Structures are given as structure tokens and as C-alpha cells.
Amino acid sequence: MSGFNATNLVESRIPYEYDGENFEGYFVYDSSCEMPLTVILINHNWDGADGYEEWRAKLIANECYAAFVVSVYNASVPTGEALPIP
């Protein structure tokens, strides 16, 4: 997938804790934009945060917003494509 300019993107994984559980989010912004930036929160669907949410965050960052992908599953829960329904 493409559609964004990665030249000035600054990306980082942000570990955080809530109610004794460990989580990891994804933060991205475009360093060429005037600061301060408005932060857009992105929540994933039922299969967890993956490349799609990160791609959307990069698109948003190119529009001079900061984007943070929130994970509602703790860091030990695998994410990705769902198994087919039998």
C-alpha cells in the first residue's frame, strides 16, 4: 500500500500500561509540519492493530496531523488476519 510521502515521517512504538496490562501503540507525525499538531486517535477493528491502521496513520500524518494507533488488546495478544469460519 502507498499513498503517503514517508520522507519526513517520524514513527515510534509507544508502550503504555492500563489497569496492570501492557499495551503498545503506534505514533507518527510529519516533521515538516508546523507544530503543535492535532492528534488523531485511530482504533482498530476486532482483529487488532496491524499494517492497515499504521498505513491510515501515515496518510493522516501527511495532512499535518499527528496520529496514534491505540491497541485495545494487551501486548501478549497476537494480531493479524482472522481465521476462516468453519
Long-range contacts (C-beta under 8 A, 24 or more apart in sequence): 1-51, 1-52, 1-55, 3-55, 3-59, 4-55, 4-58, 4-59, 4-61, 4-62, 5-62, 6-58, 7-32, 8-32, 9-58, 9-61, 9-62, 11-58, 14-68, 15-75, 21-74, 22-74, 22-75, 22-76, 23-71, 23-72, 23-73, 23-74, 23-75, 24-71, 24-75, 25-49, 25-68, 25-69, 25-70, 25-71, 26-53, 26-54, 26-57, 26-68, 26-69, 27-66, 27-67, 27-68, 27-69, 28-54, 28-57, 28-58, 28-61, 28-66, 28-67, 29-61, 29-65, 29-66, 29-67, 30-61, 30-62, 30-64, 33-64, 34-64, 37-64, 37-65, 37-66, 38-65, 38-66, 39-65, 39-66, 39-67, 39-68, 40-65, 40-66, 40-67, 40-68, 41-67, 41-68, 41-70, 42-67, 42-68, 42-69, 42-70, 43-70, 43-72, 44-69, 44-70, 44-71, 44-72, 44-79, 46-82, 47-79, 47-80, 47-81, 47-82, 48-73, 48-77, 48-78, 48-79, 48-80, 49-73, 49-79, 50-79, 50-80
